[in-house]
Amino acid sequence: MGKKNTTTAVPTAFQFWENPTILDHKPKGSFVCGGRTIVVTGSGFDLIQNAIMRVQASADEWSGITPSEYLQEALSKNNTVIQFLTPAVNRSSETQVFSTFIQLDNWWRELKPFDYHPDPAFDPLTKKIITETSIIVVTGRGFEKAMTAKEAQAFVGDVPCYVNALQDDKLFLDPPSSQPQARSKRHRRRRDTSSDPLDLLIKFGNGEWVVGSVHYERAIMRRKSQQAEREYEKVKHQLENLEESVRDRCKKEFTDLMIEMEDHTNELSEGRIPFLDYKTYTDRVFFLPSKDGANDVMITGKLDIPEARKAIVAQALNQFSNLLNSKTFLINFIKTLEGRPDFNARAKVYFASLLTVALHGKLEYYTDIMRTLLLELMGNYVDSKNPKLMLRRSETVVERMLCNWMSICLYQFLKDSAGEPLYKLFRAIKHQTEKGPVDARVKKAKYTLNDTGLLGDDVEYCVLTLQVLVHGEGPDVTPVKVLNCDTVSQVKEKIIEAVYRNLPYSQRPKVDSVTLEWRPGSTGQILSDLDLTSQKEGRWRRINTLAHYNVRDNATLVLSMVLHTQQNYDQNQDNQEERNALLEDDKVFHLVRPDELDEMKSKRGMKDKSMTKAITEIYLTRLLSVKGTLQQFVDDFFRSVLCSGKVVPPAIKYFFDFLDEQALKHDNVDEETIHIWKTNSLPLRFWVNILKNPHFTFDVHVTEVVDASLSVIAQTFMDACTKTEHKLRQGLSPSNKTTLCKEISTYKKRVVLPQGHQKIGIFSDQDMNTIWQEVSIIQSLDEDPAAQSKQLTLRLQQIAAALENKVTDL
């Protein structure tokens, strides 16, 4: 029988490539129980079909037994990173050593250094009672040999503990705040009685050790809980009585505030709310303003590249941009990054924001990527039996992508609906705060919603009206209301606010760029925060105020710009050197000395209950007075964003329909879970961020004292959006938690999160794409100087409104 030759044509040339390269591996060791994640980095891994970790035991010359070998296939792999779980090994003696190899197809490489360590040893648990404040300390030895706090796991019953710290002989754990139902993670059977012990289990890789059993101190917990409830009710009744007593004052304060803010209201009616343009708004929301933000290459896009390399870099970036348009590539790219141990939360936020900017011109595609990643995230949480935890934090790239998506979608809604009440609320808080003393050093104010930012000392002060001339801008004077206890810098801020009220904050002169001169007679006097006349109290130096200079009501002051001539520069240098010399020992104060504050705190801790009650009532009266004055502004803002009786922004309807649709596919997702998802994605992820940071939306400056009050309102907003009953929380002061507690139940009734394709029907992908086209057009017009001068954006929006049968002036 003759031989038959067969020839097969290969359509493309068969290529040989260099062997892969291994650059590093982390960590460098494992316990013999195995199960530790080892990350191997290098290049050329994409061509590898089989990646295996091989561990070979050294031969025992006395036993005559053939040395063992232990294998473990790769956990995950891409071109530059391979992850393995170390195999468990059997150690026959203390002297036995193991050699660890990586086998990539037929290519081998030993990992050096890499050591197998004996499993850790644990001592019997000594403290077995868990109280509300207790920390579990597990002792033993050998913990640090092949484990970190981040990798270690611990369980009380079937509930995880937070591993606080890990030392070689100690493990510090935070037990669950509530008592677990199951006795053990291994046997999830419910306990017969609450007094049954709970297993404390430690898990290092594959190794699991029950190191003892613990009990929860139920009696103490119940007693503390009841005591907290009694305190809560007591404070609540106290508040009701105090509110009654300050009601008349609040009415008067509110009336005064409305009269004083009338000019600002006129500004609003003239369309002078200083909204940031779309690009600045997205930059601030995506990247959070920072000192180096203006110079961040990834934000500005201005790369410092040698001329010779510019063309090749531009070509490479263009090719990378094309790669980002591949859904398969982008999904895998994100997953690979998230698999890296050094890809922390800050890096995820930064990456997601850069991705949002890169894909801003293709928002339909961006939405598709986000949906795909959200479906996977949802599946993970549902499968782990913890669906309520989804979207609670920004721990993944997609959660930050969602936050940015909401910011893009709601920019127009902010400008059209919620922006005005938010700006009025911000202006009202600022105005009310500045009506009373504000300590420039400790950042505490007499009028605030936040008791931790409350100025406890009774500061004597009076209101002054200054007649302000601006040097070089004619004879017209501007009347400005200030306090005689204001520092010179505070007076400058109030003058700049009044004189340049029609300019947004970024276009106004800054405090350091102006000088203030008082002209009581024929000669003038330059006012400054610190000079040789500053009052001394021992080692402390008081910052100068108008009272220090004896400036009287109706006094004339001149505001001048600092000129950058050589003479003025030298003079400013002299002033700066004088000021620096005065600040050398840093013993400077404004209204209250820090050592006096400490003394006041110790007084608050006195056992004299009558004194404590009197102090509390004084503080609460102030808080409630501010609350009553601002209440209408808070109500108006909450009403504008809680959706009750309002048209739901289309993008929100689209996203909530998506959540409803997915929830129907899972048995363990109930209505409460869906409500939590919606709350986490819109009110807590977007509105709280916008409320706490008005400078993300408007061209304004938010001081620390205003920020303190906004934080209390933001906390109230969060409480209103949750379905759980409003109660005291550990770590938050009763007055802060109860300042707006009466209103929370009212706000809860206003929270309407659209469900199940209500009213406006299903909002489809096609509808969403139409919205994205509109966003892209508006952004393009906003960035074009010619379009800006002709107000083309406004004209386009008016035409669209007319076509949609909305009331408008064409």
C-alpha angles and dihedrals in degrees: 000000000000124000117255117217118208123194122194121195115223108216094215134029114272109236133204118212134195117274115265120270125227113205105171146342131210136231105025102215149027140202114253088250087070127201097119117138112242118192115206116194129195139097142280095043095129093080093053115107099183124031116183135173110219122194117192123193119220116250117262102227093201099049100049089216118142109251116257128239126207124200134197127178120224118277094210138348143192132160096285107021134051122181124204135180108223113246119240113252135198114234113205095187141005090251096054114112132198131217117210122208136182112218115198105185101301095341118097132193128175117229109232126215100024124136136186111219129198113265114267121265123227130209121222111276110257104185108054102165118089117206129180093267101033128121119206113232116197115192131198137104141274096035096132096048093090110354141070132202090252092056099040120093131200133183135195103202103321096328123096121242123215110248103224101181140347126211127172092262103021139054119193117205135183107217121221111278092231128044114265118237100218122065096222143013088230095051110033093192114138114249119251094230136009089246093064112112123255123225117241105213127188119200123196108174108302092346119100125184128182098211097182145309129274139198131211115233095236098175094056092044091051092047093049091046092051091046091051090050091050090049090048093052091045093052090044092056090044089054093050091053093045093047089055090053094049097040095097091047090050091052091053093044091049092050091049091047092051091050092047091047093049091098090054090050088054088053089054093051088053090054095251099137101133097235114178115240115257096261095050090045093053092044091055096043095044101041105021113231113277136168092255096038093100090056098041107125093209090057101038095039090218105136120192098224128157112253092243093059100040095093095050092044091050090050092049092049090049090052091048089051088054090051090054087059089064108091092202092052095045096048091049092043091056093045091049092051092048089052092060114098092218093055095100131181094270091051090050092053091047094047093048091051093049089049090050091053092046093052098036091110090056104045094156088060091044089053091050091052091047093050092049093051092044091054090054092046090049091050091052093052094044092048091049089054091241104102093146091066094063115118092004092122137015095252096135136049092245093056090057090044088056091051090052091045090055090049092053093045096048101044092096092044088053091053095043103039123357099035098074097052090044092052091047090050091050092048092047093051091047093047094046092046093051093049088078135041117296118193106229094203106042093031095229126139137200091225113049142120093226116080092202088059094046118122101231098192121086101237118196111227144146135206118253129192110214125199104222126200119191110218112243095010102094135265098298114120127209117213110224127186115221138154123251088229092058118115117239090255091052089051090050090052092052092047093049089048091053100039096044098034093132092058124078115247096258091058096048123094114261125238093252091053096060136062127210121217125190117207109196091160139340093324128058131222125210110227120215137168094245131019139137090287094059112129117251127211106185106297091345124094121201119224110243119260133184087261089057090057090041092236108176135209115286092018119157118239129180122218114206133181116240106249117216097223118135091250093051091043091055091046092050090048089054091048091047092049090049090050092047090050090053091049095048097104092038090224094136127134139171116199105344126030113229091233089056089051090055089050090051091051091054089050089053088056093056119121091232096113096189091057091047091050092049092050091047093051092049091052095043091049090056093047092048092047090056091043093052091048094050097037096101092051091050090048092050093051094046090048091053095055106031091077097227108150092351133110109263114238105255095236091055091050089051094051095044090050087054091053092047091049093050093044090061089062094061126067096206096054109097131178093271090055092050089050090052091050092051093044092049093048101047119014098031098033100042115010097046089051092050093044094051093044112044088166088070089067105025136042093247140118117242114206123209093251092053089046090055092058093044088055091058091050090047090052089051090050090052092049090050092054096053123084095218120102115266109254139154115282126211113260096022119103117243094237094052091048095046103039090093098015096114091059096049094081089051092049091048090061090054094055106105116173109184114246139191100358094304125187102331094049128227115339105217134208088252091056089049092050089055089055091051092052089053091050091050093049093048092048091050092051092046091056096047113090093205091050090048093053091052093044090233093160091058092046092050091050091049091051091048090049092050092050089050090052094247121146109264144143110242 
